[in-house]
Amino acid sequence: MNCLKAIAKIEKALGIKVEVNERGNCWFQYENQIGSFFPNGTNSLEGEITCMRVRSVNDEDDPYTDYCAGYFVSNVTQLIHACKPPESKFKAGFLVRGKSNKRATRQGYAGKVGLVTEAKSAYIHVRWVGETDAEVRQRFNMSYPERDLELVSG
């Protein structure tokens, strides 16, 4: 992606200003995350971007070893979602059913119906129908991927 287009997309999605230094390196801070990238092979912002990286505010590279703080992502959308995860498609109070895919079948919630109690980005807390309090305590704080659930009523 062109560097100028990437800057515009990030600024629109996160509502912040992307800083550019004299060498063309671009970076931004969103809450406690720092994202950075730079144009490939040029100091001009007309080049394609490369080395998109996300790291914590307090995390530093180590110049004496090969430790590079944070992690690299493949595209601008992943860079944005690493800083600001998208909202969940299910809200608290929705009735959902476990899809009959491989993971849901293996973990035992395929075909079960339950009530969403808490929705955090792509992982959701569900209270399954017929589940006792002892079973809820046993699987303390278990969350399920939203792609393994389907909406029954909401």
N, C-alpha and C positions, 0 to 999 in steps of 0.2 A: 504494500500500500504506500502511496505517496506520503511523505512526511507531513506536508501541509494538511492533507485530508485527515491523517491520523490525529493531528493536533486539534483540528476542528471537531472531530468525532468525540475525542476525550473531553474537551471543554464543554460540549453540549451535554454529554451523558452525565458527567460528574459535577458540572457547574463550577469549575475551578479554572484557574489560569495555568497553562503549561509554560514553564520557564525554558528559555533557550540561551545557552552560553555562547561565547565567541567562537568556539570550535564546532558549533552546531549540535552539541549534545542537548537532548531535551529531557526534562524531568518534571514531576509534579508530586505534591503530597496531598493525599486524601485521608483524613483522619489519622490513623497510625500506620499507614502504608505509604511507601514511596515507589513510584513507577518511573522507569527511565528507558530511553531508547535513543538511537541516533541514526542519521541518514547513512546509508551504506556507501563508503568510498568517497564522500564529498563533505565539504563544510556547508554546502547549500541545502536549504530545506526542500529543494526540488527532488532530491533522491528518494529511493525506496528505503523504508525503515528496516532496521535489524536490531538484534540483541535487546528484545523487549524483556525487561526484568522487573520483578516485584520483590521488595524487601521491607522489613520492619524499620521504623524510624530509628531505633537504637542499634540496629544491626550494622556492623562494619566489615568491609573486606579485610583480609589479613595480607599485607604486602610481602610477608616472609614465607608464606606457604601458598598453595593453590586454592585456598578457601575463598569462594565467591559467595557473599551474603545473599540470601533470598533464593529465588528460583526464576527460571526463564519460561516464558509462554510463547505460543506459536503465532498468535495474531492479536490485533487490537481489541477485539471483543473479549478475549480471554483476559487481557490486561485490565479492562474495565471491570469485568465480573470478579476478578481477584480482589479488587479494591472495594467494589460495591456489588455484592451478590444480587441477582435478580430476585424479585418477590416470588413467593410460592404461589402456585396456582390453586392451592387449597387453603382455606381459612379455618380458624377454630370454629367448631360447630358443624362443619360439613360431614356428611355421611359418606364413607368411602368403602371400596371393596378391594381386596388384594387381587392383582391380576394373576393368571395362571402361567407365569413365566418360570424359568429355571430357578432363579434366586428365591422368589417368593415360595415356590414349592419346597425347596430345600430348607428354608427357614421356617416353614410351617404356617404362613399367613395367606397362602393362595386360596381364594374363594371366601375368606372370612370377611365379615362386615364389621366396621367399627366407626367410632366418632373421633374426629380430629380434635385433640385437646390443645395442641400447640403446633404452630407452623413456623419453622425457621428455614428460610431459603429453600433449598432442594431436599431437606430432610424434615420429616414430619413425625410428631408424637401421636400415636393412635391408641385409644382404649377400645379393645375388641369386644364385641357383644358376647356375653356369657363368661367373661373373664372375671375371676375372683380377685379380691384385694391381695391375697397372698401371691397370686401369679403376677400381678402388676409389680409388687415389691421384688419378686425374684428377677424380673427382667428390667430392673431399675434403669430408668432414663433411656430406654431403647427407642431409636428413631428409625424410620423407614424411608427409603428413597421415593420421591414423589412419582418417578417414572414407573414404579411397581404398583401404583395405586390408580384406581379409576373412580370417578365420581358417581355416586348413587343418587344423592340428593344434596342440594346446597342452596 
